[in-house]
Amino acid sequence: MSEQIELLTANRKALTINLDDAKYGTLAEIGAGQEVARIFFQAGGAAGTIAKSMSAYDMTFSDAIYGKAPRYVSRERLNTMLDHEYGLLIERLAVKRGDTTKFFAFADTVAAKSFRGNNECHGWMGIRFQSEPHGPPNEIIIHVHMWDKDNVLQQQAIGIVGINLIYGAFYYREDLGRLIQSLVDNVGSDRIEVDMMRLSGPAFANVDNRLVSLYLVQHGLTNAVMFGANREVLQPSEVLHKKAILVERGSFRPVTLVNVDMLNCACAQFMQEPAVKGKEIIVLMEITMNNLLAAGDLDAQDFLSRVDLLGDIGFTVLISNYSEYYRLTTYFRRYTQEMIGVAMGINNLLEVFNEKYYEHLAGGILENFGRLFRNAVKLYIYPMQQKAYDRYLTDGHPAPSPAGNSSFSSTVLISAKNLQVETHLANLYAHLMENHYLEGIVGFDTSILSIFSRDVINRIRANDPSWETMVPVAIAAAIKTRHLFGYGESTPAAIT
């Protein structure tokens, strides 16, 4: 039987820190009250922990302390707060008590629900701290969304999360899973969403922040995280804000010429949409958690390999917990009202028309499409060879040919125009086509339609060099250099 972990209240956590003489620091809070400080002082013994507690609501005062900022609820403002407060601690107290003290500075800048109630309720918080006296600083930064409808409840939640963050930095930093899950102790993920977390410093030297983000999704603290082409962890609201979005979902294990061709062709058509012309566009490759967990337990190395390869060819990657496409587009609507395009193959389109996925919806498949196509959403459909389509219908999923089999060379294609869906859904399908909710992709490369990721994997593992012609040049080079997906681990097949 697994060991039961005691769930400590926020007051208990604050008291534990207050009674630890070695920890001493500053609390600086902007926007949603001094909720973290309140919990520390209510717990008792805070004089032994808090060197200073402050809040600057007026912009003039805030700018005078931390410098001017284009946005006051931002990562940039949080960083200036941490820089200022931690710098003052070291400057004023390092000589006096540095030999026995682990200094810390906690800061948050939060927009709780306004009087009018029409603002985004979110915030940034972080802690910069020493893990040993005179040691170099470590840092944890998170971005949170607040889902309570009441301002007071949001303030209470922010105070608890702040305490959780400080306590976790001190007592859970050796257990990354516990640290992440503890952020919503005593509040729950239905009240607080943590959609970005970044750890740095010598205490986290062996931590990959992309895995941290993945664990946020896996443990239910958020439903989506994002990574840049330079392998940086991104904050979705910053990247997606007021942009037109084009997304392709896939396994990308590995990314193939077909994946790239699909997105490039869809992007060319997306950019010609009247609603998109002149707009800033963000293009995403998305992998669902269902896909990452398809083989059972989460394989961290496999995950990083996929993200790295997509980054190598310049793509921004989204990892989400949204199995249904309507949930994905609804997520995007948090951040933008611009047009959304979704590129997909025939096999994925058939899954969209599979009614078993919508049994939980009162309106069934009709409700799904109502949600999916609300507010300027279009699906761009990439064709499929007839033989691949036939196997999909027989097996219930795409089944690429074995390595070396040329039976997929058929020139007969199944496209958005000639696809046959279930008879009772045919009129619905025709309606979506006629009203341009669905659009066939044009200009695709017919010579690569026989390529499937699983075929590439099989050939890599069999040391069949033909796999290199099935992926972008940069991807082939990366797979060979990093020995990904079993490259070089098996004995080459005999050449006949």
TORPA-36254 format. One record per residue: x, y, z of N, C-alpha, C in turn; residue in one letter. Coordinates in steps of 0.001 Angstrom, whole numbers, plus 500000, padded with zeros to 6 digits. Example, Ala and Ser with C-alpha at 12.3 -4.5 7.8 and 13.67 -1.06 7.14 Angstrom:
513190494310507800512300495500507800513200496700507800a
512850497750507080513670498940507140512900500030507870s
END
This chain:
500847498804500000500000500000500000500881501243500000m
500566502210499117501381503410499015501257504260500275s
502318504997500574502342505831501773501411507022501598e
500582507272502583499646508387502543500380509670502917q
500326510676502045500977511953502301500009512868503026i
500437513399504155499583514294504931499413515616504199e
498165516059504049497886517340503405497886518427504468l
498877519284504436499007520358505407498159521550504984l
497519522196505952496776523417505650497759524537505332t
497255525608504724498108526754504427498670527353505713a
497857527431506770498343527967508042499457527104508636n
499288525778508517500309524871509039501624525029508267r
501520525191506973502725525399506172503407526714506554k
502595527772506693503170529067507065503816529012508439a
503177528336509386503742528225510733505051527444510707l
505102526383509925506343525602509810507494526474509333t
507218527313508333508258528216507827508613529247508890i
507602529798509582507860530811510609508720530280511744n
508600528999512042509361528419513151510753527950512733l
511065528088511443512390527714510940513273528963510924d
514130529092511912514922530314512081515848530614510904d
516170529607510116517133529807509030516525530529507825a
515203530599507752514547531177506583514052532580506906k
514449533532506048514143534925506319514027535660504990y
512941536449504833512798537084503535511737538151503457g
511409538503502224510523539610501900509324539107501106t
508154539707501353506956539437500580506516540726499899l
506369540682498593505907541850497838504751541412496950a
503575542052497161502371541623496451501661542818495837e
501315542669494553500636543736493826499331543204493247i
498241543888493485497015543630492729495887542971493475g
496133541900494196495022541168494823495162541139496341a
495699542194496919495832542242498363497082541527498832g
497352541658500121498522540988500700498083539669501332q
497615538778500493497023537547500987498066536563501522e
499219536480500879500273535580501359500796536079502704v
501035537373502789501490537955504055500461537737505163a
499176537879504821498120537703505825498183536312506450r
498371535292505612498425533924506147499634533745507050i
500783534288506651501974534189507492501738534843508853f
501153536035508864500951536742510131499863536087510982f
498823535539510340497788534857511099498298533552511704q
499244532910511056499779531640511556500562531829512850a
501148533023513043501928533298514248503417533098514013g
504214533886514732505665533751514648506269534343513395g
505515535191512672506002535712511394507172536669511545a
507353537244512724508475538158512920509811537464512714a
509839536166512896511075535425512678511311535070511226g
510347535369510352510455534989508940510419536178507996t
509596537183508329509331538271507392510166539495507735i
511089539826506847511885541044507005511075542260506588a
510252542084505555509435543184505052508262542613504281k
507106543248504446505933542922503643505414544210503053s
505174544227501739504735545478501127503834545223499930m
503078546269499573502237546226498385502135547631497829s
502220547746496498502123549050495843501022548980494805a
499841549542495126498709549482494210498757550605493179y
499168551778493588499214552915492681500373552733491700d
500097552966490413501123552743489395502341553649489587m
502104554876490036503218555800490244504146555286491331t
503560554792492432504378554228493499505097552968493020f
504369552121492305504962550877491812506127551164490869s
505930552141489963507005552494489035508202553088489756d
507937553845490806509036554448491559509893553385492233a
509266552279492623510005551209493300510673550268492302i
509920549845491297510397548775490411510707549222488986y
510445550482488666510640550956487302509359550823486498g
509299551548485399508098551521484571507946550155483894k
506684549787483635506391548507482986505255548694481993a
505347548063480816504243548161479854502980547479480356p
503157546406481147502021545705481750502381545384483193r
501418545542484071501713545355485495501466543927485949y
500655543187485221500489541767485505501222541020484388v
502508540825484577503344540238483539504565539590484162s
505189538734483375506420538095483839507521539145484035r
507526540163483146508553541197483248508450541943484581e
507215542285484976507043542984486247507437542098487421r
507071540816487363507455539894488429508979539819488553l
509669539746487425511138539654487472511756540894488105n
511228542090487779511787543308488378511514543350489879t
510369542822490286510060542772491720511032541849492446m
511264540669491881512194539728492518513612540281492538l
514023540893491443515369541485491389515543542527492492d
514552543402492594514649544507493557514640543993495001h
513663543151495327513503542734496713514630541807497169e
515049540886496312516135539986496702517448540766496819y
517644541714495903518858542527495969518952543313497269g
517828543876497711517818544620498973518128543714500163l
517575542511500169517850541575501263519338541313501410l
519966540966500300521394540643500336522209541870500728i
521846543013500154522588544248500434522508544632501913e
521338544488502512521140545006503859521379543984504967r
521250542685504639521284541699505716522347540613505570l
522999540516504421523952539424504210525091539454505221a
525617540629505517526732540729506465526262540426507880v
525072540933508212524573540811509582524182539386509944k
523513538669509019523006537358509391523151536313508276r
523985536614507288524148535715506149524718534356506479g
525503534257507562526142532972507902525134531916508334d
523998532349508824523030531382509363521669531437508681t
521542532238507630520231532484507036520180532080505566t
519034531491505204518725531230503797517691532274503374k
518147533274502657517276534390502296516329534009501155f
515159534656501166514218534459500064513440535740499808f
513003535911498584512090536996498219510938536376497439a
509723536609497916508517536153497222507819537369496646f
507290537227495416506556538331494809505396537773493992a
504332538549493915503251538222492981502637539507492439d
502145539430491225501406540529490602500184539910489950t
499011540268490470497785539516490185496637540464489847v
495844540079488857494599540789488547493435539896488939a
492836540183490094491635539468490511490426540098489821a
489261539509490032488050539982489369487786541436489735k
487605542274488713487376543695488950485924543957489328s
485654545198489691484286545581490068483326545350488905f
483795545635487682482960545428486498482911543959486087r
483921543188486482483916541749486247484192541311484828g
484859542169484020485097541827482622486582541630482290n
487414541463483319488846541339483076489312539889483188n
490496539612482649491097538288482805491627538164484226e
491265537096484910491673536893486303492875535958486322c
494042536535486432495268535741486360496396536476487065h
497527535828487161498658536483487802499948535692487684g
501032536367488022502362535764488062502851535783489502w
503474534710489930504101534704491242505389533894491193m
506296534263492077507574533563492076508314533738493383g
509310532888493567510166532967494744511609532784494312i
512470533650494812513916533527494631514497533220496010r
515257532153496119515660531700497453517018531000497439f
517643531010498586518883530262498789518552528891499373q
519271527866498928519110526540499523520137526305500618s
521088527242500775522075527192501854522588528606502107e
523041528921503319523550530263503601524680530649502638p
524654531868502185525622532420501229525577531719499868h
524604530855499666524515530135498399523926530985497292g
524140530579496042523536531292494914522024531104494918p
521281532026494341519825531934494394519253530912493412p
518133530338493799517304529502492932515997530246492708n
515221529790491729513999530525491431512923529600490895e
511694529852491312510518529195490758509521530282490377i
509060530251489144508073531206488651506881530427488103i
505678530875488434504478530234487898503501531294487382i
502648530877486460501540531713486000500249531001486349h
499290531734486896498054531118487369496834531814486776v
495770531032486581494443531553486276493549531259487476h
492654532191487786491729532015488901490319531824488339m
489647530762488758488337530438488206487182530741489150w
487451531128490388486360531541491278485653532752490680d
484361532847490883483580533964490349483570535172491277k
484023534979492490483978536025493514485383536548493794d
485518537870493879486815538501494099487464538028495392n
486695537951496460487250537558497763487771536124497714v
487016535234497061487472533848496937488749533759496109l
488855534593495083490084534612494284491275535056495124q
491079536078495947492159536540496815492587535436497786q
491602534757498370491934533669499291492727532569498588q
492311532238497373492999531190496613494424531589496298a
494634532845495911495987533319495592496884533245496823i
496328533584497988497118533498499215497565532079499501g
496669531118499313497006529710499570498045529213498580i
497874529564497298498848529121496287500223529717496572v
500257530971497012501540531590497361502238530852498489g
501487530499499513502050529722500618502534528359500111i
501724527716499257502126526420498694503434526522497923n
503586527606497168504802527791496380506023527973497277l
505891528796498291507020529040499192507385527759499951i
506375527072500465506627525836501210507240524782500297y
506709524663499087507247523676498156508685523947497805g
509042525224497623510426525574497304511375525136498411a
510940525244499642511805524897500777511823523403501085f
510668522735500951510568521376501491510282520289500457y
509914520675499235509594519656498224510493519720496991y
511520520551497040512286520747495809513037519502495356r
513229518528496227513872517280495831512877516298495210e
511591516598495314510538515720494775509685516550493821d
510050516526492542509426517408491567507922517161491451l
507519515892491446506096515582491346505314516146492512g
505844515985493705505155516500494899505120518029494873r
506213518648494453506268520106494363505169520629493446l
505033520006492291504045520457491318502626520257491846i
502328519064492340500981518789492824500613519638494030q
501600520005494860501322520766496075500887522196495800s
501111522677494582500747524056494275499257524308494451l
498437523281494278496988523467494430496455522783495685v
497327522482496634496870521969497926495865522949498529d
494753522415499027493736523193499736492962524179498850n
493192524150497544492369524951496628491800524085495506v
492616523230494917492149522353493851492254522989492481g
492352522157491464492524522643490096491237523199489500s
490107523045490197488873523665489707488818525144490051d
489663525580490990489712526992491364490941527688490803r
492041526962490694493303527542490244493899526677489139i
494307527316488056495034526634486992496459527176486943e
497422526294486903498822526681486747499251526222485358v
499386527164484428499665526775483046501093527059482608d
501925527527483541503336527716483227504126527670484518m
505263526965484489506122526863485662507565526762485176m
508429527562485761509835527548485360510711527515486604r
511637526551486635512568526406487743513983526674487244l
514773527376488039516154527666487652517026527755488886s
518335527685488664519281527745489766519915526397490045g
520970526380490873521703525133491127520866524034491763p
519848524378492532518992523352493146518192522590492101a
518040523192490907517256522564489847518101522326488600f
519391522127488801520312521984487676519949520816486770a
519363519771487325519035518582486545517574518541486099n
516867519638486266515446519687485919515281520244484507v
514522519546483666514165520035482335512787520677482439d
512720521976482191511461522696482385510359522255481427n
510726521610480324509689521068479436508974519902480113r
509733519091480854509094518006481598508237518554482729l
508681519635483340507872520276484374506513520669483797v
506547521276482604505291521678481962504426520473481629s
505052519417481158504296518205480845503619517652482092l
504314517683483223503740517178484466502572518051484935y
502597519346484597501450520195484922500190519666484253l
500331519224483007499187518656482290498843517281482852v
499848516458483043499624515093483518498934515074484871q
499294516001485749498715516025487098497463516893487188h
496999517420486055495722518122486034495750519564486494g
496941520183486606496994521584487012496663522517485858l
496776522015484627496371522758483449496041521754482358t
495437522245481287495076521365480176495964521558478956n
496852522539478974497707522765477816498951523546478203a
500076523157477609501337523876477787501987524029476419v
502956524930476342503494525292475032505009525446475088m
505658525075473970507110525163473862507487525853472558f
508533526696472619508988527402471437509989526601470637g
510307527107469456511249526429468580512643526347469194a
512947527263470115514244527247470793514205526443472094n
513166525587472245512986524704473399512617525456474674r
512223526704474545511802527502475696510366527163476061e
510083527161477359508710527006477841507995528341477668v
506872528330476980506129529546476684504857529629477517l
504364530846477696503093531051478385502021531251477324q
501029530347477237500076530383476119499396531724475899p
498987532411476957498259533663476767499131534718476098s
500439534674476321501340535618475675501501535302474193e
501534534019473855501768533605472472500515533719471617v
499343533377472178498111533282471399497288534564471393l
497644535528472182496829536729472390496501537429471074h
495208537447470719494670538164469565495278537727468235k
495708536476468135496301535976466889495346535008466195k
495436534934464864494803533855464120495647532606464331a
494993531445464500495707530226464903495457529120463891i
496543528479463465496453527275462642497161526155463391l
496486525014463545497036523926464353496896522605463611v
497896521753463764497843520381463259498100519433464410e
497218518458464578497377517458465635498028516214465047r
498916515589465820499535514366465347500355513709466431g
500914512548466114501824511882467047503235512406466856s
503595512724465589504915513265465262506036512397465829f
505886511103465627506856510156466194507451509279465094r
508316509878464253508750511286464224507903512098463257p
508180513397463192507524514250462221507995513848460827v
507067513716459881507377513237458536507156514332457494t
507523514012456246507278514937455145505795515226454983l
504957514228455254503513514420455159503036515436456188v
503509515338457426503124516285458470503452517718458053n
504636517902457529505082519239457131504309519727455915v
504110518847454938503372519232453736501928519608454089d
501312518837454963499942519128455384499829520523455975m
500748520857456852500679522153457520501031523290456568l
502024523086455724502401524132454774501265524441453801n
500630523390453275499515523595452346498332524262453040c
498011523789454242496907524386454997497199525846455322a
498452526119455639498835527493455985498662528425454775c
499037527935453595498884528753452394497419529107452164a
496519528139452387495087528405452220494542529269453353q
495010529032454555494563529793455723494887531280455556f
496066531560455028496496532957454876495670533702453829m
494981532959452952494145533594451934492720533863452406q
492396533377453599491057533620454135490861535128454361e
489742535687453930489501537120454145489627537539455610p
489208536644456524489259536982457952490670536942458524a
491613536392457750492981536227458242493941537256457642v
493628537743456451494526538673455777494821539887456655k
496105540172456796496537541295457616496635540997459095g
496270539772459498496333539391460908497646538681461218k
498041538758462465499210538003462910498793536555463136e
499606535612462616499259534194462651500259533431463514i
499765532484464292500617531540465014500290530136464517i
501324529377464160501159528020463640501664527041464695v
500848526033465017501156525108466102501117523666465640l
502012522853466185501908521404466118501442520942467490m
500356520179467556499780519789468849499827518279469043e
500215517868470238500215516461470645499324516343471874i
498406515381471869497538515204473031498183514269474042t
497780514405475297498268513506476336497851512072476029m
496677511890475419496250510539475032497277509893474123n
497830510679473230498843510168472320500120509828473072n
500523510698473979501762510473474732501650509264475649l
500426508963476090500216507854477013499722506593476302l
499749506603474957499191505498474183499850504171474503a
501144504202474816501875502958475076501892502588476559a
501146503319477384501137503037478820501674504216479605g
502714503977480400503306505045481204503966506085480313d
504022507303480818504636508400480080506125508160479926l
506618508203478697508038508040478383508623509433478189d
509330509926479200509837511297479170510792511515478002a
511666510558477748512635510721476675511946510750475312q
510942509907475134510186509900473888509494511242473689d
508917511785474744508254513084474686509237514175474275f
510394514221474939511377515255474629511896515119473200l
512035513883472729512497513668471363511535514289470363s
510239514082470576509239514626469653509246516152469677r
509273516723470867509263518179470999510525518772470386v
511673518152470641512934518664470107512958518635468588d
512471517548467999512488517437466543511582518479465893l
510424518712466475509544519751465940510190521126466083l
510868521342467208511576522600467398512722522770466424g
513370521659466067514503521715465132514101522287463774d
512840522093463384512402522622462090511482523834462267i
511578524467463452510984525775463643509553525851464102g
508994524735464600507586524752464991507410525004466485f
506336525719466814505884525853468190504997524660468506t
505181524080469694504506522835470056503537523080471207v
502335522539471073501332522579472132501080521153472609l
501144520925473912500760519646474509499452519892475242i
498418519116474913497117519395475509496461518134476054s
495443518365476862494631517298477433493262517254476751n
493173517845475561491891517967474871491753516892473803y
491017515840474117490830514766473146489959515220471987s
488859515946472290487950516394471255488412517746470700e
488258517895469392488703519136468754487913520346469251y
486624520169469584485856521327470035486403521879471344y
486975521008472169487578521491473413488867522267473125r
489593521831472099490823522535471728490505523939471211l
489534524054470318489201525376469788488581526271470861t
487829525676471789487293526464472906488421527014473767t
489458526231473955490634526693474702491266527898474006y
491415527831472693492005528953471961491168530219472124f
489861530056472254488982531217472373489185531995473677r
489902531423474612490273532197475801491102533417475410r
491918533250474368492974534219474084492759535002472790y
491888534539471921491734535227470648490313535062470112t
489867536050469377488603535979468649488851535892467148q
490118535775466750490455535660465340490166534242464836e
490295534056463531489956532771462909490891531662463374m
490343530456463478491105529263463864490998528247462739i
492143527733462306492175526678461310492771525419461899g
492214524260461510492711522971461993493029522104460784v
494304521716460646494716520841459552494679519398460035a
494068518513459227493972517112459629493850516213458411m
494169514938458597494016513946457555492621513353457546g
492345512544456527491039511893456399490743511028457616i
491756510337458131491532509469459291491055510263460503n
491637511431460729491200512255461859489811512832461617n
489512513164460365488172513678460067487113512625460348l
487398511376460023486460510300460327486254510151461834l
487317510372462596487181510321464055486299511462464560e
486410512639463922485545513762464287484078513401464082v
483795512554463083482422512142462793482034510850463518f
482847510398464452482538509189465221481696509573466437n
480450509148466434479498509592467459479820509089468864e
480630508045468992480912507505470323481652508507471206k
482336509472470581483093510445471359482215511526471971y
480939511564471606480087512654472060478884512163472855y
478975510940473349477865510397474138477661511168475431e
478698511836475909478588512608477150477930513961476928h
477752514365475680477121515642475377475614515452475205l
474848516319475794473388516202475695472924516260474250a
473600517065473447473216517201472047473983516308471107g
474802515393471662475530514441470841476430515097469818g
476518514498468646477434514978467617477051516369467110i
475751516700467148475327518040466724475871519101467675l
475851518806468957476414519747469920477915519899469702e
478585518797469388480014518855469094480290519845467965n
479565519713466851479827520598465728479398522029466019f
478358522179466820477967523523467220479067524225467995g
479699523486468870480808524062469649482057524236468793r
482329523239467951483562523251467160483595524419466189l
482502524669465488482515525665464423481967527025464848f
481785527191466131481348528492466626482477529512466466r
482175530666465913483120531778465831484326531487464938n
484080531299463659485134531285462633486181530204462841a
485772528949462666486678527801462703486506527030461399v
487612526603460806487552525808459577488536524654459672k
488111523493459139488973522320459075489522522192457657l
490846522014457552491518521814456266491916520342456169y
491408519648455150491489518194455104492515517728454069i
493496516968454540494551516414453693494094515046453186y
494331514738451896493808513488451326494539512244451813p
493958511096451486494506509800451889494393508840450708m
495372507976450546495305506992449481494200505970449746q
493616505464448673492488504539448787492832503315449630q
494007502741449417494359501518450141494534501803451633k
495112502931451954495244503298453363493875503520453992a
492990504142453214491622504385453680490896503058453922y
491050502113453010490399500810453165490887500116454425d
492176500184454682492715499560455900492209500268457151r
492064501563457058491525502300458205490127501794458548y
489295501610457535487933501138457768487923499718458311l
488879498900457861488938497506458299489458497388459725t
490521498139460033491203498001461321490732498999462371d
490055500039461945489617501054462907490669502098463192g
491816502013462518492873503010462685493801502919461484h
494582503968461213495504503930460083496522502820460265p
496800502063459207497763500967459284498742501079458130a
499914501700458323500878501832457245501417500481456804p
501934500439455594502462499194455059503777498832455712s
504154497547455708505460497165456210506552497795455368p
507742497911455923508860498495455205509087497742453905a
509269498498452830509570497891451557508354497527450737g
507149497605451293505944497257450567505499498457449734n
505311498269448437504949499384447567503472499406447224s
502654498659447974501240498547447640500474499835447856s
501104500826448519500436502088448768500646503087447637f
501136502631446498501431503532445399500193503904444593s
499025503445445041497777503729444332497583505227444142s
497094505609442965496855507026442688495437507452443039t
494588506501443458493217506834443861493253507467445242v
492655508647445352492716509387446609491327509591447191l
491249509515448507490050509894449248490286511305449766i
489414512204449406489562513605449801488301514070450515s
488307515337450931487121515894451583485913515862450655a
486147515928449350485036515985448397484362514642448179k
485141513536448225484531512240447928484448511298449132n
484767511804450305484694510978451513483250510572451800l
483047509306452145481738508798452522481676508606454033q
480747509280454687480540509103456122479299508236456316v
478955507949457572477752507163457862476537507789457176e
475655506946456668474524507415455865473698508487456582t
473421508277457877472582509229458598473309510538458906h
474642510594458615475399511829458820475753512502457496l
475334511891456380475726512396455064475215513813454820a
473983514088455209473454515446455008474178516468455866n
474544516082457069475318516962457935476673517253457302l
477312516210456788478612516393456140478481517330454941y
477440517111454122477225517958452949477007519413453362a
476275519620454449476038520976454947477354521660455325h
478234520935456008479511521516456433480407521830455235l
480372520971454221481147521232453005480589522442452249m
479282522472452071478664523550451294478852524918451939e
478939524927453254479097526200453977480549526483454358n
481467525696453780482910525943453891483448525842455325h
482805525014456133483405524676457414484508523638457217y
484381522862456165485403521897455759485935522315454401l
487244522171454231487842522520452946488971521553452643e
488958521003451427490028520106451024491319520861450805g
492419520287451254493734520878451029494134520652449574i
494694521666448939495158521573447558496662521840447519v
497260521484446379498689521749446202499594520794446948g
499054519665447414499850518712448196500773517906447280f
501754517290447888502743516483447170502243515043447090d
501817514618445904501271513268445761502313512176445944t
503598512524445800504652511506445876504937511039447291s
504399511732448303504733511377449689503546510837450470i
502414510621449811501205510237450533501280508854451160l
502267508058450776502396506712451344503167506698452656s
503596507858453125504436507930454318503582507981455579i
503919507122456543503282507114457860504374507041458923f
504141507700460057505141507726461126505529506327461582s
504535505435461713504843504092462202505704503311461207r
505522503591459920506372502977458912507808503467459075d
507956504766459351509292505336459566509963504672460765v
509225504529461861509769503894463057510226502465462760i
509393501708462054509751500322461725511041500253460924n
511190501156459984512386501146459145513629501581459923r
513441502555460825514568502965461672515060501787462495i
514131501077463111514501499958463984515056498770463209r
514691498687461933515218497607461089516495498023460373a
516982499227460671518161499774459986517981499794458470n
516756500068458044516464500236456628516654501719456299d
517704502085455558518018503507455352516975504282454565p
515996503590453980514992504310453196514159505262454053s
514171505090455389513401505981456254513842507433456107w
515111507628455742515635508991455662514956509808454576e
514374509136453562513680509846452493512261510219452884t
511837509799454063510453509987454485510279511123455498m
511386511732455910511354512810456892512175513983456368v
511953515198456882512786516330456479514267516056456755p
515126516658455951516574516413456059517076516701457475v
516637517810458053517089518167459400516643517144460433a
515475516544460217514977515535461144515808514267461049i
516124513849459836516953512653459650518307512833460317a
518907514001460150520220514259460753520135514224462272a
519066514800462837518917514819464292518696513417464851a
517886512614464169517625511246464633518912510439464665i
519732510597463636520990509840463580521995510350464611k
522078511656464776523041512226465721522699511869467159t
521376511909467485520948511672468868520506510230469118r
520552509407468085520159507997468195518749507863468781h
517804508550468124516424508547468587515634507396467985l
514567507018468655513604506020468178514262504695467806f
515320504329468530515972503038468300516979503040467171g
517347504206466653518318504256465557519658503658465995y
520170502734465176521474502140465422521505501069466482g
520325500668467018520318499683468105520125498258467629e
519704498066466367519462496717465867520439496363464761s
520514495091464435521398494614463386520777494871462034t
521507495494461097520936495769459782520460494495459094p
519325494618458432518800493456457707519696493133456529a
519745491858456155520573491454455020520027492049453742a
520923492510452885520529493083451617520400491970450585i
519243491884449963519035490831448971518807491441447608t
END
